[in-house]
């Protein structure tokens, strides 16, 4: 069985590898790419952090509401 390099099989990987080779050869192009990518990565990180914070707040709120409901039911039963 003959194995072919993955870049021969998948055109997307071949393109990515070609672009990577260009960046390694040309420092200016690489720096420009990094400058374009930096704000994109920062936004992705910001959104991910906001989602995690929102989930944590929602979980805490739900837990508090659940405890309040249990307490309310137990008080109503004893009355």
C-alpha positions as a LaTeX table, in Angstrom:
\begin{tabular}{lrrr}
\hline
Residue & $x$ (\AA) & $y$ (\AA) & $z$ (\AA) \\
\hline
Unk1 & 0.00 & 0.00 & 0.00 \\
Unk2 & 1.39 & 3.37 & $-1.01$ \\
Unk3 & 0.92 & 6.38 & 1.24 \\
Unk4 & 0.75 & 9.82 & $-0.33$ \\
Unk5 & 1.61 & 12.98 & 1.56 \\
Unk6 & $-1.57$ & 14.58 & 2.87 \\
Unk7 & $-0.89$ & 17.80 & 0.97 \\
Unk8 & $-1.23$ & 15.84 & $-2.29$ \\
Unk9 & $-4.61$ & 14.47 & $-1.25$ \\
Unk10 & $-6.22$ & 17.54 & 0.31 \\
Unk11 & $-6.10$ & 20.81 & $-1.71$ \\
Unk12 & $-6.95$ & 22.90 & 1.39 \\
Unk13 & $-3.93$ & 21.58 & 3.24 \\
Unk14 & $-1.76$ & 22.09 & 0.17 \\
Unk15 & $-2.87$ & 25.75 & 0.00 \\
Unk16 & $-2.23$ & 26.27 & 3.72 \\
Unk17 & 1.24 & 24.75 & 3.44 \\
Unk18 & 2.04 & 26.96 & 0.44 \\
Unk19 & 0.94 & 30.07 & 2.34 \\
Unk20 & 2.99 & 28.97 & 5.34 \\
Unk21 & 6.08 & 28.60 & 3.15 \\
Unk22 & 5.57 & 32.11 & 1.77 \\
Unk23 & 5.34 & 33.54 & 5.30 \\
Unk24 & 8.51 & 31.82 & 6.39 \\
Unk25 & 10.35 & 33.27 & 3.40 \\
Unk26 & 8.98 & 36.79 & 3.65 \\
Unk27 & 9.18 & 38.40 & 7.10 \\
Unk28 & 7.23 & 41.50 & 6.04 \\
Unk29 & 4.26 & 39.46 & 4.77 \\
Unk30 & 4.35 & 37.37 & 7.91 \\
Unk31 & 4.29 & 40.47 & 10.12 \\
Unk32 & 1.39 & 41.98 & 8.17 \\
Unk33 & $-0.53$ & 38.73 & 8.54 \\
Unk34 & 0.11 & 38.66 & 12.28 \\
Unk35 & $-1.08$ & 42.27 & 12.60 \\
Unk36 & $-4.32$ & 41.40 & 10.78 \\
Unk37 & $-4.87$ & 38.29 & 12.87 \\
Unk38 & $-4.22$ & 39.90 & 16.26 \\
Unk39 & $-7.55$ & 41.80 & 16.53 \\
Unk40 & $-9.47$ & 38.80 & 15.20 \\
Unk41 & $-7.98$ & 36.56 & 17.88 \\
Unk42 & $-8.58$ & 39.21 & 20.54 \\
Unk43 & $-12.28$ & 39.40 & 19.60 \\
Unk44 & $-12.64$ & 35.62 & 19.65 \\
Unk45 & $-11.05$ & 35.55 & 23.10 \\
Unk46 & $-13.29$ & 38.37 & 24.34 \\
Unk47 & $-16.45$ & 36.63 & 23.12 \\
Unk48 & $-15.38$ & 33.31 & 24.63 \\
Unk49 & $-14.71$ & 35.02 & 27.96 \\
Unk50 & $-18.07$ & 36.78 & 27.90 \\
Unk51 & $-19.86$ & 33.51 & 27.13 \\
Unk52 & $-18.11$ & 31.74 & 29.99 \\
Unk53 & $-18.97$ & 34.58 & 32.36 \\
Unk54 & $-22.61$ & 34.55 & 31.24 \\
Unk55 & $-22.85$ & 30.80 & 31.72 \\
Unk56 & $-21.37$ & 31.06 & 35.21 \\
Unk57 & $-23.82$ & 33.82 & 36.18 \\
Unk58 & $-26.75$ & 31.87 & 34.75 \\
Unk59 & $-25.73$ & 28.74 & 36.61 \\
Unk60 & $-25.39$ & 30.65 & 39.90 \\
Unk61 & $-28.77$ & 32.34 & 39.38 \\
Unk62 & $-30.47$ & 29.03 & 38.58 \\
Unk63 & $-28.94$ & 27.39 & 41.62 \\
Unk64 & $-30.12$ & 30.24 & 43.88 \\
Unk65 & $-33.63$ & 30.12 & 42.39 \\
Unk66 & $-33.75$ & 26.36 & 42.90 \\
Unk67 & $-32.79$ & 26.70 & 46.55 \\
Unk68 & $-35.38$ & 29.45 & 47.05 \\
Unk69 & $-38.07$ & 27.26 & 45.47 \\
Unk70 & $-37.21$ & 24.30 & 47.70 \\
Unk71 & $-37.25$ & 26.54 & 50.77 \\
Unk72 & $-40.58$ & 28.06 & 49.74 \\
Unk73 & $-42.14$ & 24.61 & 49.25 \\
Unk74 & $-40.89$ & 23.38 & 52.62 \\
Unk75 & $-42.24$ & 26.49 & 54.36 \\
Unk76 & $-45.63$ & 26.08 & 52.65 \\
Unk77 & $-45.82$ & 22.41 & 53.70 \\
Unk78 & $-45.16$ & 23.22 & 57.33 \\
Unk79 & $-47.81$ & 25.96 & 57.46 \\
\hline
\end{tabular}
